[in-house]
Amino acid sequence: MDKFKAKGAVTLAHSAIAATATSAAISCEGYNGILVDVEFSGAQNWTFKVQGSTLENGTYKDLYEMVNTGTMTLMSYQCNASRIFIFKGVPHWVKIVATEDVNGVSVTVRVQPINV
């Protein structure tokens, strides 16, 4: 029984959104991390945050991860250009909250579960 999977299928979390939005639930079963791929239509700041739940229809809460300093840090990232970033230690279900910090551009977000 080999439950280890290197990478999962890519899920479209947000498609060319132009305002703050929260994605539908994304299954991460069998994985312990996610790649978040953001693609911008221009250069304006957006913040991306990961929320998680142990149940698909459960209450989604902000996720935190341990950083090199030994402190817990919110799983979020702010940027104004297309990037791919990684979050480790995710539960079975996640949602991506994309917050528009400055008006003017749209963003597309894809998520791929991974094992890190």
N, C-alpha and C positions, 0 to 999 in steps of 0.2 A: 504494500500500500504506500504509494508515493504521493503525499499531500503537498510536497514542495513544488511550487511553481515559480519560475523566474519572473515572468511578466504576464499580466492579464490583458484582456481586451480594452481598447480605448473607448471611453464613454464621453460623449459630447455633453458637458455640464451646462454651458451657456453658449448660445449662438448669436453673435453680433449684437449683444445687448448694449443699450445706451444709457441705462440707469441701474442703480443698485438692485441686485436680485440674489435669491438663494436657489441653488439647484435642487433637483429631485434627489432622492436617496440613491447612492451609488454603492453597490456591493463590493466589499474588499475581502470576501471569504477566501481563506487560504493565503493571504498576503499580509505583510506587516508594514507596508509603506505605500506611498503614492507619488507618482510624478504628476505635477500640475503644469500643463502647457498653456500659456496665455499668449494670444495673438492680438495686437492692437491695430486700429485703423489710423492712429496718429500718436502723438506724444503728450499724453495727459496722465496724471497719477490715478491709479486704481489700487485698492488694497484687497487682497485675497486672503480669506480666513477659512480654516477647516473646522467643521463641527462634526461631532460623531455621536453614535448611539450603538448599544449592543443589540437593539431590535429595530427592524426596518421602520415600524410605525411608532417607535419610542420617542422620547424627548431628546432632541439634538442639543448638545452642549458644546461650548467652545473647548477645543483640545489644546493641551499643553505638552511640551516635550522638554527633556532635560538637555541643557546646553553644556558646553565645556566648562563653564564656571561653576557648575553644580546647582544652578538655579533653574526653575521651571519657566519656560517662555511660551507665550501664545503662539500656536501654529498659524502664523500669518506672514504675509510678505507684501510690501508696497513697491510698485515699480511703474514706469511710464514707457516701457518698451517691451517688445516680445521677449519672453523668457521661458525657460523650463526650470522648475525648482522641485525639490524632494522634501517630503515630510515622512518621518519614521515613527512607528509605534501607533498605528491607527487601529480603531476597532472594526468590527464587521461591517458597519454602515457609516458612510460619511456624506456630508453635503458641503458644497463650496459656496461661501458667501462672497460675492463680488461687490465691493463698495466703490461707487464712483466718487472720487475725491475732488475732481475738477471736471466740469461739463465740457463736452466737445468731441469725444471720440467713443467708438464702440469697441467691445472686446469679445473675443471668442475664447472659451476655456474648455480644454479637454483634460480628462483624468485617466491615468493608467495605473492600476494597482501593480506593485512590485514587491519583491522580497529583497531586503537589504541587510 
